[in-house]
Amino acid sequence: MDLKLLKTFVVLSKNKNYTRTADELGYAQSSISAQIQQLEQELNTKCDISFVIKHFHRIIEWL
């Protein structure tokens, strides 16, 4: 698994916004969407960004 995908997921969860995430990481917004889709394919699951955004701090504490 590419750690870049996980980093993108974490930054997206923190920023709660694809555009801000793209700006922070220096990617196009479409690249952020593509990376999340690739992560979903690799994990064989849907990454529920809204759930992660809502519970971000609890998830980070758990990790």
C-alpha positions in Angstrom: 0.0 0.0 0.0 1.2 3.5 -0.9 1.6 5.6 2.3 0.8 8.7 0.2 -2.8 7.4 0.0 -3.0 7.2 3.8 -1.5 10.6 4.2 -4.0 12.0 1.8 -6.8 10.4 3.7 -5.6 11.7 7.1 -5.1 15.3 5.7 -8.5 15.2 4.1 -10.1 14.0 7.4 -8.3 16.9 9.2 -9.2 19.6 6.6 -12.7 18.4 6.0 -12.4 19.7 2.5 -11.0 18.4 -0.8 -9.8 21.8 -2.0 -7.9 22.7 1.1 -6.4 19.2 1.1 -5.3 19.6 -2.5 -3.8 23.0 -1.7 -2.0 21.7 1.4 -0.5 18.6 -0.4 0.2 20.4 -3.7 -2.1 18.3 -5.8 -5.1 19.0 -8.0 -8.5 18.4 -6.4 -9.1 15.6 -8.9 -5.9 13.9 -7.8 -7.2 13.9 -4.2 -10.4 12.2 -5.3 -8.5 9.7 -7.4 -6.2 8.9 -4.5 -9.2 8.3 -2.2 -10.8 6.0 -4.8 -7.5 4.1 -5.1 -7.4 3.7 -1.4 -10.9 2.4 -1.4 -10.0 -0.1 -4.0 -6.9 -1.3 -2.2 -8.9 -1.7 1.1 -11.9 -3.1 -0.8 -14.2 -0.8 1.1 -15.7 2.6 0.9 -13.8 5.3 2.9 -16.6 7.1 4.7 -15.0 10.6 4.8 -18.0 12.2 6.5 -17.8 9.6 9.4 -14.1 10.2 9.8 -14.5 14.0 9.7 -17.2 13.8 12.4 -15.1 11.5 14.6 -11.5 12.6 13.6 -10.2 13.4 17.0 -11.4 10.1 18.5 -10.0 8.1 15.7 -6.6 9.8 16.0 -6.6 9.1 19.8 -7.4 5.5 19.1 -4.5 5.2 16.7 
